[in-house]
Amino acid sequence: MSGRIMVATYEGLCELKFVGDVRLTLSSAIEGFMKRMFGSQEVNAVVVDLSEVDCIDSTSLGLLAKLAIAANRRFGHEPTLVSTHDDINRILVTMGFDDVFHITHLPLKETGQLAELPEVPNMDEDQVRRKVIDAHCTLMSMSARNHDTFKDLVAALETEGQEESPHGDSGDTFNEINGEAGSGRG
């Protein structure tokens, strides 16, 4: 099953429900929604539901980590992450998601009327590379283990990007969402 992201906003709560096989191809839709959500004065809490996820890649996990960090800064508390699958729960804990999310293993009761996020047109190769680098840098910042796991991937992608377009922009959506300049990847 291909991946989908369903969203609803009600009573100050934003719910994101990830369904199926959640991959890099959904990253632009996630980022666009995050910008709109954090730009809204009506949202003051976030719940991310992974209970219907079959698989989620590391780039999507990096975007979830960005969402958690930005939500904590914006709202002053951790967002809630619902995960009912043992294999995904192990990945979340191993990667340190329990430090940035309040994780619950109990499924949500039916909530707001969910609508599917529209797909965003395909990105070019350089945009994809920048999104992957940015998401993995966020994961690397969460723990030494993540840093060791993803440092070679990030270095290879950064080298490849420099060879192809030495004057590209940073593409750092995390800092755009948080209203900061620069990449913060010292």
C-alpha positions in Angstrom: 0.0 0.0 0.0 1.3 3.4 -0.9 1.5 6.0 1.8 -0.9 8.7 2.7 -1.1 11.5 5.3 -4.5 12.4 6.7 -4.9 15.6 8.7 -7.6 17.3 10.9 -7.6 20.4 13.0 -10.2 20.8 15.7 -10.4 22.5 19.1 -6.8 23.7 18.9 -5.5 20.2 18.2 -3.8 19.2 14.9 -3.9 15.5 14.2 -1.7 13.9 11.5 -2.4 10.3 10.7 0.2 8.5 8.6 -1.1 5.5 6.7 0.6 2.7 4.7 4.1 2.9 3.4 5.4 6.4 4.4 8.4 7.4 2.3 10.4 10.4 1.1 7.9 11.0 -1.6 5.5 12.4 1.0 8.1 14.8 2.5 7.1 17.9 0.6 3.5 17.4 1.6 4.5 17.0 5.3 6.8 20.1 5.2 4.2 22.2 3.5 1.6 21.3 6.1 4.0 21.9 9.0 4.7 25.4 7.7 0.9 26.1 7.6 0.3 24.5 10.9 3.0 26.4 12.8 1.9 29.6 11.1 -1.6 29.2 12.5 -2.6 30.8 15.8 -5.5 28.2 16.1 -3.2 25.2 16.8 -1.8 24.6 20.2 -1.2 20.9 20.3 -0.2 18.1 17.9 -0.9 14.4 17.8 0.8 12.1 15.2 -0.8 8.7 14.7 1.3 6.0 13.3 -1.1 3.2 14.1 -1.8 2.4 10.5 1.8 2.7 9.2 3.2 -0.4 7.5 6.6 1.1 7.0 8.3 4.5 7.5 11.6 5.5 6.1 14.4 7.5 8.0 13.7 10.7 6.0 10.1 10.6 7.2 11.3 9.9 10.7 13.6 12.9 10.5 10.6 15.1 9.5 8.7 13.8 12.5 11.6 14.7 14.7 11.6 18.2 13.2 7.9 18.4 13.9 8.4 17.4 17.5 11.2 19.9 18.1 9.3 22.7 16.5 6.1 21.9 18.4 7.9 21.8 21.7 9.4 25.2 21.0 6.1 26.7 19.8 3.7 25.1 22.3 5.9 24.5 25.3 5.2 20.8 25.5 5.9 17.6 23.6 3.5 16.5 21.0 1.9 13.0 21.3 2.9 10.1 19.1 0.6 7.1 18.8 2.3 3.9 17.8 0.7 0.5 18.2 3.2 -1.7 16.3 6.0 -3.3 18.3 8.5 -3.1 15.4 8.0 0.6 14.9 8.0 1.2 18.7 11.4 -0.3 18.9 12.7 2.0 16.1 11.2 5.0 17.8 12.8 4.3 21.2 16.1 3.3 19.7 16.3 6.5 17.8 15.4 8.7 20.8 11.9 9.7 19.8 10.8 9.2 23.4 12.9 12.2 24.2 11.0 14.5 21.8 7.5 13.0 21.8 5.1 11.7 24.4 4.6 8.2 23.0 1.5 6.2 23.7 0.7 2.7 22.5 -3.0 3.0 22.8 -4.9 3.6 19.6 -6.8 6.9 19.2 -10.6 6.8 19.3 -12.2 8.4 16.3 -11.4 12.1 16.3 -11.9 14.8 13.8 -12.8 14.5 10.2 -9.6 13.6 8.5 -8.7 14.8 5.0 -5.9 13.5 2.9 -3.0 15.9 2.3 -2.6 16.5 -1.4 0.6 15.2 -3.0 3.1 17.8 -4.0 4.7 17.7 -7.5 7.9 15.7 -7.8 11.1 17.4 -6.7 14.3 17.6 -8.7 17.2 15.5 -7.6 18.9 18.4 -5.7 15.8 19.2 -3.8 15.4 15.5 -2.8 19.0 15.4 -1.7 18.6 18.5 0.4 15.5 17.2 2.1 17.2 13.8 2.9 20.3 15.6 4.3 18.2 18.0 6.4 16.0 15.2 7.8 19.0 13.0 8.7 20.9 15.9 10.3 17.9 16.3 12.6 18.0 12.6 13.5 21.8 12.9 14.0 21.2 15.7 16.5 19.0 13.5 18.6 21.6 11.0 19.8 25.2 9.8 19.4 23.9 6.5 18.1 21.8 8.3 15.3 24.9 10.4 14.6 27.0 7.3 14.0 24.3 5.6 12.0 23.7 8.5 9.5 27.0 10.5 9.4 28.3 8.6 6.4 25.1 8.9 4.4 24.9 12.7 5.1 28.6 13.1 4.2 28.1 11.2 0.9 25.0 13.2 0.0 26.7 16.5 0.9 29.7 15.6 -1.3 27.5 14.6 -4.2 25.6 17.9 -3.9 28.8 19.9 -3.9 30.0 18.2 -7.0 26.8 18.8 -8.9 25.8 22.3 -7.6 28.4 24.2 -5.6 26.2 27.3 -5.2 22.9 25.7 -4.1 20.9 27.0 -1.1 20.6 25.2 2.2 17.0 24.0 1.8 16.8 23.9 5.5 13.1 23.7 6.2 13.6 23.0 9.9 15.0 26.5 10.4 12.4 28.0 8.1 9.6 26.5 10.3 11.3 27.7 13.4 12.0 31.2 12.0 15.7 30.9 12.3 18.4 31.7 9.7 21.3 29.3 8.9 21.5 25.6 9.1 22.5 25.2 12.8 24.6 22.1 11.8 27.9 23.1 13.4 
